Amino acid sequence: MENAGVGWIAAIIIGGIAGWLAEMFMKSQMGLLMNIVLGIVGAFIANLILSLIGVHLGGWVGYLIAGFIGACILIAIARAIRR
């Protein structure tokens, strides 16, 4: 099974980068494992949301963009819940 056209190892690497970029952008401190989780889950959520409006991102770059967007959304939701 593959995520958005990339294999699992690539998903972990790209998810980690996407999570780290989101962490920097949102000025959050999550840690490496959480960055990977945020990037992968964020990519899944962002791809789901984007596909509902007719936007389909594929490949490494698309997965990175979706992971970044999704991770930012997840960080924002976590902050809203904590408050």
C-alpha positions in Angstrom: 0.0 0.0 0.0 1.4 3.4 -0.9 0.6 7.0 0.2 -0.2 9.5 -2.6 2.1 7.7 -5.0 5.1 7.4 -2.7 6.3 4.3 -0.7 6.3 4.0 3.1 10.0 4.9 3.6 9.6 7.9 1.3 6.4 8.8 3.2 8.3 8.7 6.5 11.1 10.9 5.2 8.9 13.4 3.4 6.5 13.4 6.4 9.3 14.2 8.7 10.4 17.1 6.5 6.8 18.3 6.1 6.3 18.1 9.9 9.6 19.9 10.5 8.7 22.7 8.1 5.2 23.0 9.7 6.9 23.1 13.2 9.2 26.0 12.0 6.3 27.8 10.3 3.9 27.5 13.3 6.7 28.1 15.8 6.0 24.9 17.6 8.3 22.4 19.3 7.2 18.9 18.7 10.2 16.6 18.2 11.3 14.3 15.4 8.8 11.5 15.9 5.9 13.9 16.3 7.0 15.8 13.1 7.0 12.5 11.2 3.5 11.6 12.5 2.2 15.2 11.8 3.6 15.1 8.3 2.1 11.7 7.4 -1.3 12.2 9.0 -1.3 15.8 7.8 -0.7 14.7 4.2 -3.5 12.2 4.4 -5.9 14.7 5.8 -4.9 17.5 3.4 -5.1 15.1 0.4 -8.6 14.1 1.6 -9.8 17.7 1.9 -8.1 18.8 -1.3 -9.7 15.9 -3.2 -13.1 16.9 -2.0 -12.6 20.3 -3.8 -11.1 18.6 -6.9 -7.4 19.2 -6.3 -5.2 16.1 -6.6 -1.5 16.3 -5.6 0.8 13.5 -6.5 4.4 12.5 -6.1 7.0 13.6 -3.7 6.4 17.4 -4.1 2.6 17.0 -3.8 3.0 14.8 -0.7 5.4 17.4 0.8 2.9 20.2 0.2 0.0 18.3 1.5 1.9 17.1 4.5 3.0 20.7 5.3 -0.6 22.0 5.0 -2.1 19.1 7.0 0.5 19.4 9.7 -0.1 23.1 10.1 -3.8 22.4 10.4 -3.2 19.7 13.0 -0.9 22.0 15.0 -3.6 24.8 14.9 -6.3 22.3 16.0 -4.0 21.1 18.9 -3.4 24.7 20.0 -7.2 25.4 19.9 -8.0 22.3 22.0 -5.3 23.1 24.6 -6.7 26.6 25.2 
